[in-house]
Amino acid sequence: MKKRVLGEILDAYADNLGAGDCTVDKYLSRYPDDAGVLGDLLRLTDEIAALLTPVRPAPGFVRRLDQSLSAPAEIIIAQPSRNKLWLGALVGSLVSAVGVLLVVWMRRGRSSVVAAQ
């Protein structure tokens, strides 16, 4: 069995552990050709899951975490990004340069008209 397929089977098994209807025999019946290695890994997954206990963070920790994560987001939203400032400066510079070129072009056009008369 390929490692990727084996990993997907183990992921599905681990995801279904909490549902209660997940058993090693049920999964082994789906993959009888790989029962040896797969059975060992599924039983190991059961043993590891039995050792783990759910942990709930204290309400104060959750509140402080929320505040510490929300504050930087509010600052970022309130300040314009540097990219927008650079873009505005670039557009302003281009408009100024075009304006200068237009004035120079128009003066050259007038001077050639005056010289022709």
C-alpha positions as CSV (number, residue, x, y, z in Angstrom):
1,M,0.0,0.0,0.0
2,K,1.3,3.4,-0.9
3,K,2.2,5.8,2.0
4,R,-0.2,8.4,0.8
5,V,-3.1,6.1,0.8
6,L,-2.1,4.7,4.2
7,G,-1.9,8.3,5.5
8,E,-5.4,9.1,4.2
9,I,-6.8,5.9,5.8
10,L,-5.2,6.8,9.1
11,D,-6.5,10.4,8.9
12,A,-10.0,9.2,8.2
13,Y,-9.8,6.8,11.1
14,A,-8.5,9.4,13.5
15,D,-11.2,11.9,12.4
16,N,-13.9,9.2,13.1
17,L,-12.5,8.1,16.5
18,G,-14.7,10.5,18.4
19,A,-17.9,9.4,16.7
20,G,-17.8,6.0,18.4
21,D,-18.6,3.9,15.4
22,C,-15.0,3.6,14.3
23,T,-13.4,0.2,14.9
24,V,-10.3,-1.4,13.7
25,D,-12.2,-4.4,12.4
26,K,-14.5,-2.2,10.3
27,Y,-11.5,-0.5,8.6
28,L,-9.6,-3.8,8.2
29,S,-12.6,-5.3,6.4
30,R,-12.3,-2.5,3.8
31,Y,-8.6,-3.2,3.2
32,P,-8.1,-7.0,3.7
33,D,-4.9,-7.2,1.7
34,D,-3.1,-4.7,4.0
35,A,-4.6,-6.0,7.3
36,G,-1.2,-6.6,8.9
37,V,0.5,-3.2,8.7
38,L,-2.8,-1.3,8.7
39,G,-4.1,-3.2,11.8
40,D,-1.0,-2.4,13.7
41,L,-1.2,1.3,12.9
42,L,-4.9,1.5,13.7
43,R,-4.4,-0.2,17.1
44,L,-1.5,2.2,17.8
45,T,-3.8,5.1,16.9
46,D,-6.4,3.7,19.4
47,E,-3.8,3.5,22.2
48,I,-2.6,7.0,21.5
49,A,-6.1,8.3,21.5
50,A,-6.8,6.6,24.8
51,L,-3.8,8.4,26.4
52,L,-4.9,11.9,25.3
53,T,-7.3,13.8,27.4
54,P,-9.3,16.8,26.2
55,V,-8.0,20.2,27.5
56,R,-10.1,23.3,27.8
57,P,-8.4,26.6,28.2
58,A,-9.3,28.9,31.0
59,P,-11.9,31.6,30.1
60,G,-9.4,34.3,31.1
61,F,-6.8,32.9,28.7
62,V,-9.3,32.9,25.9
63,R,-10.4,36.4,26.6
64,R,-6.8,37.7,26.7
65,L,-5.9,35.8,23.6
66,D,-8.9,37.3,21.8
67,Q,-7.9,40.8,22.9
68,S,-4.2,40.4,21.9
69,L,-5.2,39.1,18.5
70,S,-7.8,41.7,17.8
71,A,-5.8,44.7,18.7
72,P,-3.2,44.4,15.9
73,A,-6.0,43.7,13.4
74,E,-7.7,47.0,14.4
75,I,-4.4,48.9,14.0
76,I,-3.9,47.4,10.5
77,I,-7.4,48.2,9.4
78,A,-7.1,51.8,10.7
79,Q,-3.8,52.6,8.9
80,P,-3.6,52.7,5.2
81,S,-1.2,50.2,3.8
82,R,2.3,51.2,2.6
83,N,1.5,49.8,-0.8
84,K,-1.4,52.2,-1.3
85,L,0.8,55.1,-0.2
86,W,3.5,54.1,-2.7
87,L,0.9,53.7,-5.4
88,G,-0.6,57.2,-4.7
89,A,2.9,58.7,-4.8
90,L,3.7,56.9,-8.1
91,V,0.5,58.1,-9.7
92,G,1.0,61.7,-8.5
93,S,4.5,61.7,-9.9
94,L,3.4,60.3,-13.2
95,V,0.7,62.9,-13.5
96,S,3.2,65.7,-12.7
97,A,5.7,64.3,-15.3
98,V,3.0,64.2,-18.0
99,G,2.0,67.7,-17.1
100,V,5.6,69.0,-17.4
101,L,6.0,67.2,-20.8
102,L,2.7,68.6,-22.0
103,V,3.8,72.2,-21.1
104,V,7.2,71.7,-22.8
105,W,5.5,70.2,-25.9
106,M,3.0,73.0,-26.1
107,R,5.7,75.7,-25.8
108,R,7.8,74.1,-28.5
109,G,4.7,74.0,-30.8
110,R,4.1,77.8,-30.2
111,S,7.7,78.7,-30.7
112,S,7.8,76.9,-34.1
113,V,4.5,78.7,-35.1
114,V,6.0,82.1,-34.1
115,A,9.3,81.4,-35.9
116,A,7.4,80.4,-39.1
117,Q,5.5,83.8,-39.2
